[in-house]
Amino acid sequence: MQFVACSHEAHAGAILDILNEAIANSTSLYDYRPRPPESMVGWFKAKESGRYPVIGALHHEQLLGFASFGSFRAWPAYKYTVEHSVYVHREHRGKGIGAALLERLIDAAREQQYHVMVGGIDAANRASVALHEKLGFIHAGTIPQVGFKFGRWLDLAFYQLLLETPERPADG
């Protein structure tokens, strides 16, 4: 397995397939409808303009999973906090790929001098909760019944990891 910086040209289709499978079959994304291919143009532009990484795990040119982060909230004082996502292709879950991707994403957050990583996880997603706890994330709170999908209310749990960065935080 190798890790690469994903690009729209090389990986948009595979990322979209992973996302759309998660939308259709899980509560990993609180979306109802599959995303169209053109949605990936804006998604990648937002990642590029924010200098947010999109890290892919490849095996023989097949994308096994990807991880990324983006802004947590739009106000300036949140500039040292990012919200991340990790998705693994359904046929490759449970093999350590998610952990390997998240470890690389944590390294990227440190390199970019972020201080907090936040993951919003469906509270019933035990595998994702266990992954985050294994890598040092702590439960920061749960918002009960914030989503509704598959005919039931969903609780959203937030997990955070405090990083030792930035070296010199500053206002403004």
Sequence and secondary structure as in RCSB ss.txt:
>XXXX:A:sequence
MQFVACSHEAHAGAILDILNEAIANSTSLYDYRPRPPESMVGWFKAKESGRYPVIGALHHEQLLGFASFGSFRAW
PAYKYTVEHSVYVHREHRGKGIGAALLERLIDAAREQQYHVMVGGIDAANRASVALHEKLGFIHAGTIPQVGFKF
GRWLDLAFYQLLLETPERPADG
>XXXX:A:secstr
 EEEE  HHHHHHHHHHHHHHHHHH SSS  SS   TTHHHHHHHHHHHTT  EEEEEETTEEEEEEEEEES SS
GGGTTEEEEEEEE GGGTTSSHHHHHHHHHHHHHHHTT  EEEEEEETT HHHHHHHHHTT EEEEEEEEEEEET
TEEEEEEEEEEE S  SS    
